[in-house]
Amino acid sequence: MAKPFTSIHYPLGIDAGLGRLAMESNYAAHVEQLIKQVLFTNPGERVNRPDFGCGIRRMVFAPNRDVSASLAQVTIFQALDKWLGTVIAVSRVEVQTYDETLAVKIAYILKARQEYRYLNLEVTL
């Protein structure tokens, strides 16, 4: 039986019914939020952790070629391994480019629960 879990919801929000910060009680959803934080934070954006993040949005502006997709794939894999390596084990990262869109598919294992999970994102301009 899994222990009860609570965390502050990302993005930060207010629970109007309770009049306090919105909370996340689902561990898998919390880890998904952590992954999105790593992916969508640009390096240099956080003052006390200037190397935190992956900067996936800026990759949308790269030339739309297979080489760019491969570079994005490696960058995403390395960032997730570096910043969330204690929480998840990334099995596979796939990136496809079309028009002004990056289609990102991530397969990972939640280490605490040994659950295999998937996250699919489309990043556009």
VMD Tcl script that builds the backbone (N, CA, C; Angstrom):
set m [mol new atoms 375]
animate dup $m
set s [atomselect $m all]
$s set {name element resname resid chain x y z} {
  {N N MET 1 A 0.842 -1.182 0.000}
  {CA C MET 1 A 0.000 0.000 0.000}
  {C C MET 1 A 0.887 1.246 0.000}
  {N N ALA 2 A 0.610 2.146 -0.912}
  {CA C ALA 2 A 1.403 3.371 -1.038}
  {C C ALA 2 A 1.056 4.344 0.085}
  {N N LYS 3 A 2.078 5.051 0.555}
  {CA C LYS 3 A 1.869 6.059 1.587}
  {C C LYS 3 A 1.102 7.236 1.014}
  {N N PRO 4 A 0.303 7.934 1.833}
  {CA C PRO 4 A -0.368 9.136 1.336}
  {C C PRO 4 A 0.665 10.167 0.897}
  {N N PHE 5 A 0.343 10.890 -0.163}
  {CA C PHE 5 A 1.278 11.840 -0.740}
  {C C PHE 5 A 0.576 13.175 -0.959}
  {N N THR 6 A 1.236 14.274 -0.603}
  {CA C THR 6 A 0.742 15.611 -0.938}
  {C C THR 6 A 1.913 16.504 -1.292}
  {N N SER 7 A 1.674 17.400 -2.210}
  {CA C SER 7 A 2.688 18.335 -2.675}
  {C C SER 7 A 1.983 19.579 -3.189}
  {N N ILE 8 A 2.702 20.675 -3.285}
  {CA C ILE 8 A 2.140 21.883 -3.877}
  {C C ILE 8 A 1.989 21.651 -5.370}
  {N N HIS 9 A 0.845 22.007 -5.918}
  {CA C HIS 9 A 0.558 21.814 -7.331}
  {C C HIS 9 A 1.400 22.738 -8.193}
  {N N TYR 10 A 1.821 22.249 -9.350}
  {CA C TYR 10 A 2.529 23.064 -10.333}
  {C C TYR 10 A 1.708 23.066 -11.603}
  {N N PRO 11 A 1.441 24.179 -12.246}
  {CA C PRO 11 A 1.864 25.507 -11.836}
  {C C PRO 11 A 1.129 25.939 -10.574}
  {N N LEU 12 A 1.786 26.808 -9.837}
  {CA C LEU 12 A 1.266 27.286 -8.561}
  {C C LEU 12 A -0.123 27.865 -8.754}
  {N N GLY 13 A -1.040 27.482 -7.900}
  {CA C GLY 13 A -2.410 27.968 -7.992}
  {C C GLY 13 A -3.058 28.003 -6.621}
  {N N ILE 14 A -4.203 28.634 -6.552}
  {CA C ILE 14 A -4.969 28.745 -5.310}
  {C C ILE 14 A -6.219 27.881 -5.425}
  {N N ASP 15 A -6.471 27.093 -4.411}
  {CA C ASP 15 A -7.708 26.326 -4.325}
  {C C ASP 15 A -8.760 27.258 -3.753}
  {N N ALA 16 A -9.642 27.750 -4.601}
  {CA C ALA 16 A -10.630 28.749 -4.188}
  {C C ALA 16 A -11.566 28.215 -3.104}
  {N N GLY 17 A -11.899 26.940 -3.160}
  {CA C GLY 17 A -12.795 26.356 -2.176}
  {C C GLY 17 A -12.185 26.301 -0.781}
  {N N LEU 18 A -10.885 26.091 -0.702}
  {CA C LEU 18 A -10.212 25.989 0.588}
  {C C LEU 18 A -9.474 27.267 0.974}
  {N N GLY 19 A -9.255 28.154 0.008}
  {CA C GLY 19 A -8.558 29.404 0.289}
  {C C GLY 19 A -7.087 29.214 0.625}
  {N N ARG 20 A -6.447 28.251 -0.016}
  {CA C ARG 20 A -5.020 27.997 0.216}
  {C C ARG 20 A -4.376 27.522 -1.086}
  {N N LEU 21 A -3.082 27.260 -1.040}
  {CA C LEU 21 A -2.397 26.765 -2.220}
  {C C LEU 21 A -3.014 25.451 -2.685}
  {N N ALA 22 A -3.110 25.294 -3.983}
  {CA C ALA 22 A -3.618 24.042 -4.540}
  {C C ALA 22 A -2.607 22.934 -4.257}
  {N N MET 23 A -3.097 21.775 -3.887}
  {CA C MET 23 A -2.242 20.652 -3.532}
  {C C MET 23 A -2.423 19.522 -4.548}
  {N N GLU 24 A -1.380 18.736 -4.701}
  {CA C GLU 24 A -1.412 17.559 -5.569}
  {C C GLU 24 A -1.274 16.333 -4.684}
  {N N SER 25 A -2.218 15.397 -4.789}
  {CA C SER 25 A -2.174 14.207 -3.949}
  {C C SER 25 A -1.814 12.950 -4.741}
  {N N ASN 26 A -1.650 13.085 -6.047}
  {CA C ASN 26 A -1.313 11.953 -6.902}
  {C C ASN 26 A 0.188 11.999 -7.194}
  {N N TYR 27 A 0.931 11.003 -6.748}
  {CA C TYR 27 A 2.380 10.988 -6.907}
  {C C TYR 27 A 2.795 10.995 -8.380}
  {N N ALA 28 A 2.132 10.199 -9.204}
  {CA C ALA 28 A 2.480 10.147 -10.626}
  {C C ALA 28 A 2.261 11.501 -11.294}
  {N N ALA 29 A 1.187 12.185 -10.933}
  {CA C ALA 29 A 0.930 13.521 -11.484}
  {C C ALA 29 A 1.979 14.520 -10.995}
  {N N HIS 30 A 2.409 14.375 -9.753}
  {CA C HIS 30 A 3.461 15.241 -9.206}
  {C C HIS 30 A 4.769 15.068 -9.991}
  {N N VAL 31 A 5.145 13.839 -10.278}
  {CA C VAL 31 A 6.376 13.584 -11.029}
  {C C VAL 31 A 6.243 14.134 -12.452}
  {N N GLU 32 A 5.076 14.006 -13.044}
  {CA C GLU 32 A 4.843 14.579 -14.376}
  {C C GLU 32 A 5.031 16.097 -14.345}
  {N N GLN 33 A 4.575 16.738 -13.279}
  {CA C GLN 33 A 4.773 18.179 -13.121}
  {C C GLN 33 A 6.263 18.505 -13.001}
  {N N LEU 34 A 7.018 17.669 -12.282}
  {CA C LEU 34 A 8.460 17.876 -12.168}
  {C C LEU 34 A 9.146 17.771 -13.531}
  {N N ILE 35 A 8.723 16.787 -14.325}
  {CA C ILE 35 A 9.289 16.613 -15.661}
  {C C ILE 35 A 9.028 17.856 -16.506}
  {N N LYS 36 A 7.812 18.379 -16.444}
  {CA C LYS 36 A 7.478 19.578 -17.216}
  {C C LYS 36 A 8.288 20.781 -16.744}
  {N N GLN 37 A 8.547 20.875 -15.448}
  {CA C GLN 37 A 9.393 21.968 -14.952}
  {C C GLN 37 A 10.781 21.900 -15.562}
  {N N VAL 38 A 11.354 20.706 -15.601}
  {CA C VAL 38 A 12.685 20.548 -16.182}
  {C C VAL 38 A 12.658 20.883 -17.673}
  {N N LEU 39 A 11.662 20.391 -18.389}
  {CA C LEU 39 A 11.605 20.595 -19.830}
  {C C LEU 39 A 11.387 22.054 -20.215}
  {N N PHE 40 A 10.507 22.744 -19.519}
  {CA C PHE 40 A 10.113 24.086 -19.947}
  {C C PHE 40 A 10.899 25.222 -19.283}
  {N N THR 41 A 11.798 24.894 -18.374}
  {CA C THR 41 A 12.653 25.928 -17.771}
  {C C THR 41 A 13.904 26.070 -18.610}
  {N N ASN 42 A 14.217 27.304 -19.004}
  {CA C ASN 42 A 15.435 27.567 -19.765}
  {C C ASN 42 A 16.630 27.657 -18.824}
  {N N PRO 43 A 17.762 27.088 -19.203}
  {CA C PRO 43 A 18.965 27.281 -18.387}
  {C C PRO 43 A 19.231 28.784 -18.229}
  {N N GLY 44 A 19.561 29.192 -17.000}
  {CA C GLY 44 A 19.781 30.604 -16.700}
  {C C GLY 44 A 18.544 31.306 -16.181}
  {N N GLU 45 A 17.401 30.651 -16.228}
  {CA C GLU 45 A 16.147 31.254 -15.793}
  {C C GLU 45 A 16.011 31.285 -14.273}
  {N N ARG 46 A 16.584 30.312 -13.597}
  {CA C ARG 46 A 16.525 30.272 -12.132}
  {C C ARG 46 A 17.801 30.888 -11.564}
  {N N VAL 47 A 17.629 31.826 -10.655}
  {CA C VAL 47 A 18.758 32.579 -10.121}
  {C C VAL 47 A 19.742 31.683 -9.372}
  {N N ASN 48 A 19.258 30.853 -8.471}
  {CA C ASN 48 A 20.151 30.035 -7.646}
  {C C ASN 48 A 20.564 28.717 -8.297}
  {N N ARG 49 A 19.974 28.386 -9.417}
  {CA C ARG 49 A 20.348 27.182 -10.169}
  {C C ARG 49 A 20.410 27.544 -11.655}
  {N N PRO 50 A 21.445 28.252 -12.058}
  {CA C PRO 50 A 21.498 28.729 -13.438}
  {C C PRO 50 A 21.608 27.623 -14.485}
  {N N ASP 51 A 22.024 26.428 -14.091}
  {CA C ASP 51 A 22.123 25.345 -15.073}
  {C C ASP 51 A 20.897 24.434 -15.071}
  {N N PHE 52 A 19.881 24.759 -14.258}
  {CA C PHE 52 A 18.671 23.941 -14.193}
  {C C PHE 52 A 17.854 24.106 -15.472}
  {N N GLY 53 A 17.294 23.022 -15.933}
  {CA C GLY 53 A 16.350 23.073 -17.040}
  {C C GLY 53 A 16.885 22.496 -18.333}
  {N N CYS 54 A 15.995 22.489 -19.304}
  {CA C CYS 54 A 16.285 21.902 -20.602}
  {C C CYS 54 A 16.081 22.929 -21.716}
  {N N GLY 55 A 15.111 23.811 -21.560}
  {CA C GLY 55 A 14.866 24.839 -22.562}
  {C C GLY 55 A 14.264 24.305 -23.844}
  {N N ILE 56 A 13.269 23.446 -23.714}
  {CA C ILE 56 A 12.686 22.802 -24.889}
  {C C ILE 56 A 11.999 23.810 -25.822}
  {N N ARG 57 A 11.483 24.894 -25.279}
  {CA C ARG 57 A 10.798 25.879 -26.136}
  {C C ARG 57 A 11.736 26.508 -27.152}
  {N N ARG 58 A 12.979 26.755 -26.759}
  {CA C ARG 58 A 13.917 27.367 -27.695}
  {C C ARG 58 A 14.314 26.398 -28.802}
  {N N MET 59 A 14.134 25.097 -28.566}
  {CA C MET 59 A 14.447 24.104 -29.589}
  {C C MET 59 A 13.464 24.151 -30.754}
  {N N VAL 60 A 12.288 24.711 -30.510}
  {CA C VAL 60 A 11.297 24.848 -31.570}
  {C C VAL 60 A 11.841 25.748 -32.684}
  {N N PHE 61 A 12.706 26.699 -32.328}
  {CA C PHE 61 A 13.242 27.652 -33.292}
  {C C PHE 61 A 14.438 27.106 -34.069}
  {N N ALA 62 A 14.928 25.945 -33.697}
  {CA C ALA 62 A 16.055 25.346 -34.422}
  {C C ALA 62 A 15.582 24.908 -35.807}
  {N N PRO 63 A 16.496 24.786 -36.756}
  {CA C PRO 63 A 16.090 24.301 -38.082}
  {C C PRO 63 A 15.349 22.975 -37.953}
  {N N ASN 64 A 14.301 22.845 -38.713}
  {CA C ASN 64 A 13.402 21.699 -38.617}
  {C C ASN 64 A 13.976 20.519 -39.397}
  {N N ARG 65 A 14.910 19.821 -38.786}
  {CA C ARG 65 A 15.580 18.701 -39.446}
  {C C ARG 65 A 15.742 17.551 -38.451}
  {N N ASP 66 A 16.123 16.407 -38.975}
  {CA C ASP 66 A 16.348 15.232 -38.130}
  {C C ASP 66 A 17.484 15.461 -37.139}
  {N N VAL 67 A 18.485 16.225 -37.543}
  {CA C VAL 67 A 19.615 16.514 -36.654}
  {C C VAL 67 A 19.127 17.303 -35.435}
  {N N SER 68 A 18.246 18.269 -35.649}
  {CA C SER 68 A 17.694 19.057 -34.540}
  {C C SER 68 A 16.885 18.165 -33.602}
  {N N ALA 69 A 16.112 17.255 -34.176}
  {CA C ALA 69 A 15.323 16.338 -33.351}
  {C C ALA 69 A 16.224 15.435 -32.526}
  {N N SER 70 A 17.309 14.964 -33.119}
  {CA C SER 70 A 18.254 14.114 -32.383}
  {C C SER 70 A 18.934 14.884 -31.261}
  {N N LEU 71 A 19.317 16.125 -31.539}
  {CA C LEU 71 A 19.929 16.965 -30.515}
  {C C LEU 71 A 18.946 17.224 -29.369}
  {N N ALA 72 A 17.704 17.507 -29.700}
  {CA C ALA 72 A 16.673 17.724 -28.676}
  {C C ALA 72 A 16.474 16.464 -27.843}
  {N N GLN 73 A 16.475 15.325 -28.490}
  {CA C GLN 73 A 16.306 14.043 -27.801}
  {C C GLN 73 A 17.404 13.822 -26.768}
  {N N VAL 74 A 18.646 14.053 -27.150}
  {CA C VAL 74 A 19.777 13.875 -26.240}
  {C C VAL 74 A 19.721 14.893 -25.104}
  {N N THR 75 A 19.404 16.140 -25.440}
  {CA C THR 75 A 19.326 17.201 -24.426}
  {C C THR 75 A 18.258 16.888 -23.390}
  {N N ILE 76 A 17.104 16.444 -23.834}
  {CA C ILE 76 A 16.002 16.099 -22.926}
  {C C ILE 76 A 16.397 14.930 -22.039}
  {N N PHE 77 A 16.955 13.896 -22.635}
  {CA C PHE 77 A 17.363 12.717 -21.862}
  {C C PHE 77 A 18.366 13.095 -20.782}
  {N N GLN 78 A 19.378 13.882 -21.145}
  {CA C GLN 78 A 20.410 14.271 -20.186}
  {C C GLN 78 A 19.852 15.158 -19.073}
  {N N ALA 79 A 18.979 16.093 -19.416}
  {CA C ALA 79 A 18.404 16.984 -18.397}
  {C C ALA 79 A 17.542 16.200 -17.411}
  {N N LEU 80 A 16.726 15.289 -17.916}
  {CA C LEU 80 A 15.881 14.493 -17.019}
  {C C LEU 80 A 16.726 13.583 -16.135}
  {N N ASP 81 A 17.756 13.014 -16.700}
  {CA C ASP 81 A 18.636 12.155 -15.914}
  {C C ASP 81 A 19.370 12.954 -14.835}
  {N N LYS 82 A 19.821 14.141 -15.184}
  {CA C LYS 82 A 20.564 14.967 -14.234}
  {C C LYS 82 A 19.678 15.466 -13.092}
  {N N TRP 83 A 18.508 16.002 -13.424}
  {CA C TRP 83 A 17.681 16.665 -12.416}
  {C C TRP 83 A 16.659 15.756 -11.747}
  {N N LEU 84 A 16.267 14.675 -12.397}
  {CA C LEU 84 A 15.255 13.793 -11.807}
  {C C LEU 84 A 15.727 12.345 -11.732}
  {N N GLY 85 A 17.012 12.136 -11.836}
  {CA C GLY 85 A 17.560 10.790 -11.830}
  {C C GLY 85 A 17.277 9.995 -10.569}
  {N N THR 86 A 17.022 10.670 -9.460}
  {CA C THR 86 A 16.695 9.957 -8.220}
  {C C THR 86 A 15.221 9.581 -8.151}
  {N N VAL 87 A 14.409 10.190 -9.010}
  {CA C VAL 87 A 12.959 9.979 -8.976}
  {C C VAL 87 A 12.497 9.070 -10.109}
  {N N ILE 88 A 13.080 9.244 -11.295}
  {CA C ILE 88 A 12.665 8.467 -12.461}
  {C C ILE 88 A 13.880 7.853 -13.160}
  {N N ALA 89 A 13.610 6.802 -13.896}
  {CA C ALA 89 A 14.602 6.211 -14.804}
  {C C ALA 89 A 14.027 6.357 -16.206}
  {N N VAL 90 A 14.653 7.198 -17.009}
  {CA C VAL 90 A 14.151 7.446 -18.362}
  {C C VAL 90 A 14.528 6.266 -19.248}
  {N N SER 91 A 13.519 5.654 -19.866}
  {CA C SER 91 A 13.754 4.511 -20.745}
  {C C SER 91 A 13.969 4.950 -22.182}
  {N N ARG 92 A 13.147 5.909 -22.608}
  {CA C ARG 92 A 13.196 6.300 -24.012}
  {C C ARG 92 A 12.693 7.725 -24.177}
  {N N VAL 93 A 13.347 8.461 -25.048}
  {CA C VAL 93 A 12.902 9.793 -25.446}
  {C C VAL 93 A 12.866 9.818 -26.963}
  {N N GLU 94 A 11.728 10.193 -27.528}
  {CA C GLU 94 A 11.589 10.328 -28.976}
  {C C GLU 94 A 11.148 11.752 -29.273}
  {N N VAL 95 A 11.794 12.368 -30.258}
  {CA C VAL 95 A 11.428 13.722 -30.668}
  {C C VAL 95 A 11.251 13.719 -32.175}
  {N N GLN 96 A 10.114 14.246 -32.603}
  {CA C GLN 96 A 9.842 14.404 -34.033}
  {C C GLN 96 A 9.527 15.863 -34.295}
  {N N THR 97 A 9.982 16.364 -35.423}
  {CA C THR 97 A 9.714 17.751 -35.789}
  {C C THR 97 A 8.807 17.783 -37.007}
  {N N TYR 98 A 7.850 18.702 -36.966}
  {CA C TYR 98 A 7.040 18.989 -38.140}
  {C C TYR 98 A 6.486 20.396 -37.995}
  {N N ASP 99 A 6.576 21.149 -39.099}
  {CA C ASP 99 A 6.211 22.568 -39.117}
  {C C ASP 99 A 6.899 23.285 -37.951}
  {N N GLU 100 A 6.131 23.980 -37.121}
  {CA C GLU 100 A 6.695 24.679 -35.962}
  {C C GLU 100 A 6.382 23.926 -34.678}
  {N N THR 101 A 6.440 22.610 -34.741}
  {CA C THR 101 A 6.052 21.785 -33.598}
  {C C THR 101 A 7.102 20.711 -33.322}
  {N N LEU 102 A 7.357 20.506 -32.037}
  {CA C LEU 102 A 8.153 19.366 -31.587}
  {C C LEU 102 A 7.203 18.397 -30.898}
  {N N ALA 103 A 7.185 17.164 -31.343}
  {CA C ALA 103 A 6.404 16.124 -30.676}
  {C C ALA 103 A 7.378 15.313 -29.835}
  {N N VAL 104 A 7.189 15.337 -28.517}
  {CA C VAL 104 A 8.102 14.683 -27.583}
  {C C VAL 104 A 7.365 13.541 -26.888}
  {N N LYS 105 A 7.959 12.364 -26.929}
  {CA C LYS 105 A 7.413 11.194 -26.246}
  {C C LYS 105 A 8.478 10.682 -25.282}
  {N N ILE 106 A 8.101 10.592 -24.005}
  {CA C ILE 106 A 9.038 10.153 -22.973}
  {C C ILE 106 A 8.456 8.927 -22.277}
  {N N ALA 107 A 9.242 7.875 -22.182}
  {CA C ALA 107 A 8.873 6.679 -21.422}
  {C C ALA 107 A 9.820 6.614 -20.224}
  {N N TYR 108 A 9.243 6.435 -19.032}
  {CA C TYR 108 A 10.063 6.436 -17.819}
  {C C TYR 108 A 9.455 5.520 -16.764}
  {N N ILE 109 A 10.273 5.220 -15.773}
  {CA C ILE 109 A 9.834 4.384 -14.655}
  {C C ILE 109 A 9.888 5.220 -13.389}
  {N N LEU 110 A 8.799 5.226 -12.628}
  {CA C LEU 110 A 8.792 5.857 -11.304}
  {C C LEU 110 A 9.560 4.923 -10.371}
  {N N LYS 111 A 10.698 5.356 -9.904}
  {CA C LYS 111 A 11.547 4.476 -9.092}
  {C C LYS 111 A 10.884 4.070 -7.783}
  {N N ALA 112 A 10.156 4.973 -7.149}
  {CA C ALA 112 A 9.549 4.673 -5.847}
  {C C ALA 112 A 8.473 3.603 -5.939}
  {N N ARG 113 A 7.820 3.518 -7.096}
  {CA C ARG 113 A 6.705 2.572 -7.226}
  {C C ARG 113 A 6.925 1.542 -8.318}
  {N N GLN 114 A 8.028 1.637 -9.027}
  {CA C GLN 114 A 8.324 0.731 -10.137}
  {C C GLN 114 A 7.176 0.683 -11.150}
  {N N GLU 115 A 6.617 1.850 -11.451}
  {CA C GLU 115 A 5.552 1.968 -12.450}
  {C C GLU 115 A 6.140 2.509 -13.743}
  {N N TYR 116 A 5.758 1.903 -14.852}
  {CA C TYR 116 A 6.172 2.376 -16.165}
  {C C TYR 116 A 5.165 3.419 -16.622}
  {N N ARG 117 A 5.633 4.603 -17.000}
  {CA C ARG 117 A 4.744 5.705 -17.367}
  {C C ARG 117 A 5.184 6.317 -18.694}
  {N N TYR 118 A 4.255 7.045 -19.330}
  {CA C TYR 118 A 4.520 7.738 -20.583}
  {C C TYR 118 A 4.082 9.188 -20.460}
  {N N LEU 119 A 4.803 10.068 -21.142}
  {CA C LEU 119 A 4.412 11.468 -21.230}
  {C C LEU 119 A 4.591 11.897 -22.677}
  {N N ASN 120 A 3.507 12.366 -23.283}
  {CA C ASN 120 A 3.540 12.861 -24.658}
  {C C ASN 120 A 3.235 14.348 -24.644}
  {N N LEU 121 A 4.100 15.125 -25.290}
  {CA C LEU 121 A 3.933 16.584 -25.343}
  {C C LEU 121 A 4.095 17.073 -26.768}
  {N N GLU 122 A 3.385 18.137 -27.087}
  {CA C GLU 122 A 3.607 18.856 -28.328}
  {C C GLU 122 A 3.990 20.273 -27.947}
  {N N VAL 123 A 5.139 20.709 -28.403}
  {CA C VAL 123 A 5.633 22.046 -28.100}
  {C C VAL 123 A 5.561 22.843 -29.390}
  {N N THR 124 A 4.846 23.969 -29.320}
  {CA C THR 124 A 4.683 24.815 -30.499}
  {C C THR 124 A 5.179 26.220 -30.201}
  {N N LEU 125 A 5.261 27.027 -31.245}
  {CA C LEU 125 A 5.702 28.417 -31.071}
  {C C LEU 125 A 4.809 29.180 -30.144}
}
mol reanalyze $m
mol bondsrecalc $m
mol representation Tube
mol addrep $m
